């Protein structure tokens, strides 16, 4: 029997899971962050955040095996490089909006990962200043 690959992730809206599970389409995920204080992985979209159990590397590997381009950004962040719209070369930050504001969600990157991802997705980093 051939298994079909999932395009959704079962997540919770609250850290403890009391609100039950919801299905989050994988293509909406911008990045994931390990939150040590809560021992959870926080799954970010442009507008929301959700929670899952497990390790960041487990989820990166599982989602990447499904065909999505999730890569390590630094020790505690994994980023969906197909969602990156702008990159700040001064602070090594990826944004998920073409014209980010000071309220935009972002993901920090190591300088090595910044350069690798920038080349891979063809976005030239620039200084991003907020008014």
C-alpha positions as CSV (number, residue, x, y, z in Angstrom):
1,X,0.0,0.0,0.0
2,X,1.4,3.4,-1.0
3,X,1.2,6.1,1.7
4,X,0.4,9.6,0.8
5,X,2.4,12.5,2.1
6,X,0.7,14.9,4.5
7,X,0.5,18.6,3.8
8,X,-0.8,19.6,7.2
9,X,0.7,19.5,10.7
10,X,-1.4,18.8,13.8
11,X,-0.7,21.7,16.2
12,X,-2.2,23.3,19.3
13,X,-3.1,27.0,19.7
14,X,-2.0,27.0,23.4
15,X,1.2,25.6,25.0
16,X,-0.6,23.0,27.2
17,X,-2.9,21.7,24.3
18,X,-6.1,22.4,26.2
19,X,-7.8,23.9,23.2
20,X,-7.3,20.7,21.1
21,X,-5.6,20.1,17.8
22,X,-5.9,22.0,14.6
23,X,-4.6,21.2,11.2
24,X,-2.1,23.7,9.9
25,X,-1.2,23.6,6.2
26,X,2.6,23.2,5.9
27,X,2.9,25.9,3.2
28,X,1.7,28.5,5.7
29,X,4.6,27.9,8.2
30,X,7.2,30.7,8.1
31,X,9.5,29.3,10.7
32,X,9.8,27.2,13.9
33,X,11.5,28.0,17.1
34,X,12.5,25.8,20.0
35,X,11.2,27.4,23.3
36,X,13.4,25.8,26.0
37,X,11.4,27.3,28.9
38,X,8.2,25.5,27.7
39,X,9.9,22.5,26.1
40,X,7.9,23.1,23.0
41,X,8.5,24.0,19.3
42,X,6.6,27.2,18.4
43,X,5.3,27.0,14.8
44,X,5.0,30.4,13.3
45,X,2.9,31.7,10.4
46,X,2.7,35.3,9.3
47,X,-0.2,36.0,11.7
48,X,-0.3,33.2,14.2
49,X,1.8,30.9,16.4
50,X,1.1,27.3,17.4
51,X,2.8,24.6,19.5
52,X,4.0,21.1,19.0
53,X,6.0,18.6,21.0
54,X,9.3,17.0,19.8
55,X,12.6,18.4,18.7
56,X,13.2,21.1,16.2
57,X,15.5,18.8,14.2
58,X,12.9,16.0,14.1
59,X,10.3,18.4,12.6
60,X,12.7,20.0,10.2
61,X,13.7,16.5,8.8
62,X,10.1,15.2,8.7
63,X,8.7,18.4,6.9
64,X,11.7,18.5,4.5
65,X,11.1,14.9,3.6
66,X,7.6,15.9,2.5
67,X,9.1,18.3,-0.1
68,X,9.2,21.6,1.7
69,X,12.4,23.6,1.9
70,X,13.0,24.0,5.7
71,X,16.6,24.7,6.7
72,X,18.4,25.4,10.0
73,X,18.7,29.2,10.5
74,X,20.6,29.0,13.8
75,X,20.6,26.8,17.0
76,X,17.0,27.4,17.8
77,X,15.3,28.4,14.5
78,X,14.3,26.5,11.4
79,X,13.0,28.6,8.5
80,X,10.8,27.8,5.5
81,X,13.0,29.5,2.8
82,X,10.1,29.6,0.3
83,X,8.3,32.1,2.7
84,X,11.2,34.6,3.0
85,X,10.4,37.9,1.2
86,X,13.2,40.2,2.5
87,X,16.5,39.8,4.3
88,X,18.4,42.3,6.5
89,X,22.1,41.9,5.8
90,X,23.2,44.1,8.7
91,X,21.4,42.1,11.4
92,X,21.1,38.7,9.6
93,X,17.3,38.6,9.8
94,X,14.8,37.0,7.4
95,X,11.4,38.6,7.0
96,X,8.2,37.0,5.6
97,X,6.8,40.2,4.1
98,X,8.2,42.1,1.1
99,X,8.1,45.4,2.9
100,X,8.6,44.5,6.6
101,X,7.7,46.8,9.5
102,X,8.9,46.9,13.0
103,X,5.9,44.6,13.8
104,X,6.7,42.0,11.2
105,X,7.6,38.5,12.1
106,X,11.2,37.6,11.5
107,X,13.7,34.9,12.0
108,X,17.4,35.3,13.0
109,X,20.1,33.6,11.0
110,X,23.8,33.0,11.6
111,X,26.0,34.9,9.2
112,X,26.9,31.6,7.4
113,X,23.2,30.6,7.0
114,X,22.3,34.1,6.0
115,X,24.7,33.9,3.0
116,X,23.8,30.4,2.1
117,X,20.0,31.1,2.1
118,X,20.4,34.4,0.3
119,X,22.2,32.7,-2.5
120,X,19.8,29.7,-2.6
121,X,16.7,31.8,-2.9
122,X,18.1,34.7,-4.9
123,X,17.3,37.5,-2.5
124,X,20.0,40.1,-2.0
125,X,20.2,41.2,1.6
126,X,20.0,44.9,2.3
127,X,19.8,47.2,5.3
128,X,16.2,47.4,6.6
129,X,15.3,50.5,8.6
130,X,12.0,51.2,10.3
131,X,10.5,54.6,10.7
